[in-house]
């Protein structure tokens, strides 16, 4: 079984062979698709007059600051517009798809972060209210398993529930990692708009978990979450994590075959 994470904007630049490749791959192995969509959330929030803020952690990870109103907009866009747009695209291509969010069936539960330590504009650490951002603590794969059993390809948006049943913004890459771990997936593939992790201008084709950990401080915004998700997935028992381009011919087949991408393994 394979868990695939795609960015919300990736669906705009898909290679013409992508849907047929996904269809053929799904005929061979079970696939779960997790999607992002941060840019669409920002666009919709701005249209609604809600300015979006972004924060940087001491470890250099950039993320959206999510207050209650932003959490509602995030849920509306992720679980609604984007999720159903992807489902429609797959159905139109003859792929039996069903869209859910991490809310449905309690698939994703997360701890709401009470406080966040961030780096301010002056480079200093400061503590702010945690808002409605969560760190996944539990994955219940029952609903995903049921959909797969009935022949559906599940499309999952990364919205989680807190202990108080609030909607929480959780990172899509890490949601894919946790779902892959809970599903005992063979592979987790992070599809993006580049071929993989590049350091000093060169594509890194293979890393061990330890090498990936050492590389994290050198990796820029966006890619660092994919590498972090890869590390977490492998620590949860997934055999390998792959970072690959979604904008190439037959992207799923190429990623599975380790063609021109980054592969992260235990050793």
N, C-alpha and C positions, 0 to 999 in steps of 0.2 A: 504493500500500500504506500501511496505517495501523498504528502501534503504539499500543496503549491501555494505560495503567497504571490499575489500580483498587486501592483500599485493601482490606485484608481485611475491615474492618468495613463497608465500603460495601455489600457484598452483602446485609446485613441490612436496608438501607433502600431497596432498589431500587423505583422506580416500576413499577406493574403493566405499563406499556408497554415496559419495558426489553428483555426477552428477544426480543419480536417485532421491536423496532427493531434489535437486534443481528443477528438472523437476516436481516432484509431488507438491512441494510448489508453483511453478509458475502456476500450474493448478488451485490452490485455490486462490491465491492473486497475484496482480501485483508486480513485483520486478524490481528495477533498481540497477545495479551493477556498482560500482565505483572501479577502481583498482589503486594500487600503482605500484612501481617498481624501487625504488631508487638503489637497489643493481645492477640491470641490467644496469641502467644508468651509474653507476660508472665503471662497468666492460667494457662497450662499450667505454666510454670516455678514459679509460686507454689504451685500444687497439688502439685508435686513437691518443695516445700521449698527451691527454689533462688531466693533473693532476687535481683531484677534491679536493676542499677545503671545510671544514665544519666550521660553526660558532656556537657560543652559545650566546643566548640572556641573558639580565640581569635576566629574569624570569626562566632561566635554560632550555629553549627550544633549541634543537640542530637542525640545518638545513643545507642544501647544499648552498654554496655561488655560485650564478648563474650569470656569466658574459654572454656576447652575444653568444659566441661560445658554452658554456655549455647549454644555453637555446635552441640552435638549436639541439644539441645532445639529450637533454632531450625530446624535441618534437618528434624527429625522433624515439627514443626508445619507448616512452610512446604511442604516437598516431599511431605508425607503428607496430613494431615487437611485443611488449607485448599485445597491444589491439587485434591484429589479431590472436595471439596465443590463447588468451582466447576465442575469438569468434569461432575459429576452434574447440577448445575443447568442447564447448557447442553444436555446430552444430553436431559434431560427436556423441554426446550423445542424439540427437534428440530434442534439445532445440532450438527454433527459435530465434537466437540471431543476433543483429546488433551492430557493434562497431562504436562509434563516439568519438571525443574528445570534450573538452570544447570550442574549436574553432568553431566547426560546428554549424551553426545556431546561433552563438553568445550565446551559452548556458552559458558560464562563462565569466564574465567581472571582471577585477580586477584593483585595484590601484597599479601602480608600485611604489615601495618603493624607494624614492629618497636617503634617508640616513638610515643606520642601526646602532643601538647602540649595540655593542657586548662586551663580556668579553674576554680579550686577555689571552695569556698563563700565564701572571703574576697575573691574577685575577682582572685586572683593566678594567674599562669601556673605550671604544674608539668608535669613529664614523667613519664609512667607507661608500663608495658609495653603494647605494642600489642594483645596478646591475639589473638583470631581474627576480626578485622575486616579487610576487604580493600578495595582500590581497583582497580576493573576495568581491566585492561590489554589484554585481547584478547577479541573475540567471534568465535566460529566459527559462522556462521549455517547450516551445511550441514544439520543435523537439522531446523531450523525450515523451511528451504526445501523439504526433502523432505516434511514434513508438509503444508505449503501446497499442494505439487504434487499430493498425493493427496487434496486437498479437505478437510483437517482445519483447524480453528481451533486453533492452539497456545496452551496456557495455561502460562505459565512462572513458576516460583517463583524468587526472587532469592537462590539459594545458588551460590557460586562455588568453584572449586578453586584452591588455591595451587600454587606450583611444587613443593612437597613433597606435593601431593595431600591437603592438609587441607581440611575444609569451612570456608568463610569466609562470614561475614555481610556481604552487600553491600546497599547502599541500593536499595530497589525503584524509586524514581523515577529514579535515575541508571542503574540496570540497563536500564530502559525506554529511556532516552536513548541509551545505548551500542548497544542492540539496534537501535533505529531508525536510528542512524548506519550500522551494519554492513549492515543490510538495504536501505539507500538509500531509506528510507521517505519518503513525501510529507509525512506529518503524524505528530506524536506528541501524543497527547491524555492529559492527566493528569486523571483523574476523581476528584473529591473530594466533600465534603459541603457545599460552598459554591459560589457561581456563578463564582468566580475570585479574582484578586488584588484585595484592597481596600486602599486607602491613604487615611488620614484619613476613613474611613467611606464612601468611594465606590468602586464597582467600576471598575477600570481595564480598559477594553475593548481597548486596543492599546498595545503597547510594542515598541520596537526592542531589539535585543540590548544596545546601549550603555545605553539607558534602564533595562533590566532589571538590568544590572550595577550601575548607580548606585543602584537601589532596594534591592538586596540587604540592606544594613545596617539598613534600616527595616522589614524583613519579619520576622514572628514565627516561632516554632518550627513546623515542619511545612510551612508554605507555602514557606519559604526553599529547601527541598530540591527542590520542584517547579520553582521559578524557576531554580535552579541547573541542574537536569536539562534544562530548556528551553534554557538558554544553551548547554550542552554539546552537545545534539542539533543545534542550529542551526550550531554551529561544526564539526560533523561532516558538514554538508551537507543536513540535513533542511530542507525548505522552510519549515515553520511549526510552532510548538508552541502548544498550546491547553490552558488550565486551565479546567475546566468542572464543573458539578454532575452527579452521577450520580443525584440524587434528584428529577429533573424529568421531565416527559413527554417521551418519545422522546429520551433524552439524547445518543445517538450522532449522530442526525440534526441535533439542535440545535447540538452542538459543531462538527460539520463545516461547518454553515451560519453559524458565528460568531454564534449567537443567544444573547445574554446571558451572555457568558463573556469570558475574557482571551485575546487572541491575541498571540503574540510572533513577530516576523519579523526578518529581517536589517535591513530599512530601514523 
